[in-house]
C-alpha cells in the first residue's frame, strides 16, 4: 500500500505559451517541444495548441477549423455556411498520420467572410454574427463542430499527448507571433477531440490547468446572453466569460481579471487609491456570478497579445520568464528552458495577478 508522499500526483494539466512583443513569427516546433518535460501532467486524453498570425494570406477572413463525423455532415454544414458567408477558401486540414493519434474525425478548414446582406438583415456586427453561427452549428448541427473561429489564428487539438498532437497537425510548418499549448488530464469529463484545449471563440482562446467549482453558477449566468455551453466543461465557460466581458461589456483585460479572479473584500478595502478601490467594488458587485472559484491557472490568447492568470489563492503552479522580445509562460520552468535555455527573470506571478503581454502595434 502506498502512503502519502510516496506517490506523485501531478497538479493537473500542463500549459505553456510564448509570444514575441515585436510580432516576430516563430515556428510551432518549440512550443511542441516545451510540452515534453511536462508529459506526466497529461494522460493522453487531450492535447492542443493555439497560434496567432499563422494565416497572413487570409488575415481578413475568419478561419473556421471544424470537426465532422463524416462526409455527409460536412456537406450539410457547407450548405448552411454558404447561406451566411462568402467562402474564399476550403480545404482538408493538413495532417501527418502517426500511430499515436487514432480515430480522427474529418478535419476541415474554411476561410469565410460574412455576407453583408445577412448582417444588414440581422442588424448585428460581424463578430456577433460569427459567434452566433458557431453556437448554432455546435448546438444544432449533428456531426459538425467548430473548434476555432478567429481571424489570422487557429486552434489545433486532438485526443492524445500534446507532443504527438503537434506532430499530427504538422505545427513545425506554421509560423505565428504567439503560441499557447495544453496537455490535458481530465478529471470530470471524458476525453474526446472537441473537449481538448484550447477552447476558443472568435480570436479568444483559453488553455487551463485546474478545476472550476463555480462552473454551474458561471454557466447559468453566461447562457442568459446567448452562449451555449455544449461540452459541460469548465474551460469552455471561461472562454465565453472572457468574450462577454471584453467584447460585449468592453472591459479592459485588467478589469476582466478583477472579475474572474476578484480580490477579497478585505483586499479591496485596503486599496489606498479611492478611484481604484471604487472600481474594484463596482466590478465585484456588477458581475458576482462571473467570479471563478477553485484552483486554476489559465493563459488567455487574443488578437495581439496574451494574458496569464492564476486563481486568487494561487492553487496551481505557473511561472513566467523572458528573453529579448519574447515572454514565456508555463506550468513548470523546465518547459520554458526547453523553449529558451537562457530565459531570464523567471518568476511566479502572485495569485490573481494578471501577466499581460501585448505585441507592438502594427507589428503583426
Secondary structure by P-SEA (a helix, b strand, c coil): ccccccccccccbbbbcccccccbbbbaaaaaaaacccccccccccccccccccccccccbbbbbbccccaaaaaaaaaaaaaccccccccccbbbbccccccccbbbbbbccccaaaaaaacccaaaaaaaaaaaaacccccccccccccccccccccccaaaaaaaaccccccccbbbbbbbbccccccccccccccccccbbbbbcccccaaaaaaaaaaccccccccccaaaaaaaaaaaacccccccaaaaaaacccccaaaaaacccaaaaaaaaaaaaacccccccccbbbbbbccccbbbbccccccbbbbbbccccbbbbcccaaaaaaacccccbbbbbccccccccccccccc
